[in-house]
Amino acid sequence: MTHQPLAVVSGAARGIGRAIFRRLSEQGFRVAGFDRDAECAERTAAELRQQGRAAEAHAVDVRRRDQIAAALSRLGQPVDVLVNNAGIYTDKPFMELQEADFADMIGVNLIGVFVLSQEVLREMRDGGRIINIASRSYLGARNMAHYGASKAAVVGLTRSMAIEFAARNIAINAIAPGLVETPILEQLSEDRRPALAKLQPGRRLGQPEDIAETVAYLASPRGGFVTGQVIVVDGGKSLGSVWI
């Protein structure tokens, strides 16, 4: 019987994670969505199952090693592709930040990536893939010191992991999205969102599917020679003022 590869996507309930969950299913993976809101993730899984695909959802807080280990044991096979997408975001000026703001960001956005990756790697076969969703804000951004710092740490973690697991042909990369239309942007004011869109080279925000397509490439056989890289998917915004 042919082995159906398994992909785990954290933060699969909404936004980018949901798009990745769907795209990897289309690519032929058995997909498992990990999310604190398992009910929402299960709705997407149910839609995929109605299309004849293998999909499931599990209630997992990526800060909880016990929940991660329990969910992985229920899958019944090693993970071939892990997408660390779960994350949190708040928008706050530097002088208003508290230690708790940093602790929350690091706990989910960095330690969550570390713990889930470590648990998956215990059983991952040689040739597997790990894709970490970072953010273009790792380059620096206004009112995002705590968020940008957590995502910069994800970049450093990605590169270090890639070095350690290269001998096993496990490709580990990061994707750094720019502004993408997700529920996270709802935290921004209604006038700020269109203002930010006007600053984009294409005068539009990214879509979750833009990120999912990049994940699909890295998860495919064609992406196997790419490792330790940070792929910025932001419509060219990080190129700076050349568009003005």
N, C-alpha and C positions, 0 to 999 in steps of 0.2 A: 504493500500500500504506500502510495506516495506521501511523503511528509508535507503537511501544509504548514508553512512557516507562521510563527506567532509574533505579532507586534503588540506591545503594550504602550498605551498613550496615557500619560498622567494629565490631569486637568482636561479631561475629554468631554465635559458636559457642555461647554459653550465656546464660542469664538474660535480662535485658532485651533485649540485642541479638538473641537468638534469637527472642523474641516479636515484635520489630519486623520482623525478616526475614520471618517468617511473615505478619504482618498486611499489610505492603506488597504481598506476593505476592497475598494475597486481594483487595487493592484494585486489582489489574490491572497492577502494575508488573513489569517484568523486574527481578529482584533479584540483586545481587551481594554476597556476604558476604566482607568482608575480615577476616582474623583470623590471628594467629600459629599457632593450632591449626586449620589449614585442613581437616584430616581430620575434626574434629568438625563444623565448619561444613558440610562437604560432605555429611555424613549428613542434615542438615536440607534441604540443597539437593536431594538425591536424593529425599527424601520429597515435596518440592514438585513435582519433575519427574514423579513417578509420578502426580500429580494433574493433569498436563497443563499445568503452569505453567513459565515460563522462570526458572530459578534456577541459580546457580553459586557456587562458593566459590574464593577465591584466598588463598594464603599471603602475608600482608602484616604487617610490623611498622610501625606508624604513625610510629615514630621514624626510619624509613628512607625517605628521599625516592626513592631509586632503586627500591626495591620498589614503592612507591606508583605511580610513573610507569610502571613496567613493567606492573603490573596494569591500570591505566587504559587503556594502549595496547591491551591484549588485549580490552577490552570492545567496541571498534569503533564506539562512538557516545558523544556527550557525556552526562554524568550530569545527570539532571533533578532528582533529590532526593538529597542527601547527609545521612546521619545519622551524626554523630560520637559514637559510643557507646563506643568502646574506652577502657578506663581501668583503673587499678589502685587498690588500697586496702590500707592497713594501719592498725591501731589501736594507738596508742602515746602514753603521757603526754608532755607537752611537754618536761619536763626529761630525757627519755630519747632525744629526737630527735637525730639526727646530720645533718650537711650532706648526706650521701648519701641520707637519707630524703626530704629536700626535692627533691634533684636527680632522683630516680626519679619522684616524683609529677609534677613540672613537666615532665619529659621526655615522659611518656606522656599525662598528662591535659590538658596545655596545649599544648606544642609539637607533639604529635601531631595535635591539632585544627587548629592553624595550618598545618602542612605539608600535611595531606590536603586541607584546604579550599583552600589556595592552588593546589595541583595541579589540583583539580577545577574551580576557577573559571577556569582558563585556557581551557577549552572550553565551560563551561556556557552554555546559551542564556539569553537574557533571559526572566524569568519563572520561573526555577528556585527551588529551596528548599534551605536548609541548616538542619538542626536539630541543635543541640548538646546532649548530655545532660550537664547539670551535676549539682547535688545540693543538697538543702535545707541541707546543712552549710555552704554558702557564707555562711549567716547566722551561723555559729559553732556549734561542738560540742565536747564534751569528748573528749580523746584523739585529736583529728582536726585539729590545727593545720595540719599539712602537707597533708592531704587537702582540708580546707576552703579553705585558701589557693589551692590549685590550681583548685578549682571556682569560687571567687570570681573568679579570673583568667579563667576561661572565660566567666563572665557579662560581664565587661568587654570581652573580645574579641568576644563576640557582638554587643553593642551598637555597638561601633565598626565592625565589619564591616557591620552593617545600615545604618548611615549611609552608608558608602562605596558600597554596591551598591543603594541604594534607587532611584536613577535608572534602573537596569536592571530594576527590578521583581523583583529577587531577594530574597525574604523570608528573613530569617535570624533565628532565634529559639533560645531555650534552654528546656529543660525541667529542672526541679529536683525529682527524685523524693525522697520521704521514705524511710522504711525499707521496702524491698521484699524479698520472699523470693527471694533469688538465692544462688548458690554463694559470693558474697562474705561473706554473713552467717555462713557456716560458720566463719569466723575468730573469731567471738564465742563465748564460753562457752555451754554448754547452758542454764545458769540465767539468763544475761543476756538471751537472745533472748525467752523468755516474759515477762520483766520489762519489756522494751521494748515488747512488744505490749500489755501492760496500760496503758501510758501513751498509747496511741493513742486518739483519740476513739471510733472504732468497735471498739476492743479487738481489732484485727487488723492485721497487716502488709499492705502493698500487694502486689499480684501483678504480674509482668512485663507482663501483658496490660493493666493499668491505664495503664502508660506507653505501650505500643504504640498504644492507642486515641488518646491525645493526639497522638502522632506522626502517626497516620493523618489526623487533622483538619488539622494544619498542612501536611501533604503534599498535601491535596486542594484542588480549586479554591475551596472555601469558606474556606480559610485564607489566601488570598492577600493580604488587607488587614491581616494581623497581621505585624508585623516589629519587631525590636529588643526583644522582650519576654522575660520570664522567667516561665514558667508553673510554679507550684509544685503538684506532684501528691503530696500527702502525707496525704490524708484529714482535713485540718484541723489537723494537729498543730502547724503553725507559728502557729496562732492563740493558742497559749499556754495559760494555766491556766483559760480560760473553761469548759473541759469538766469540770473537777474538781468 
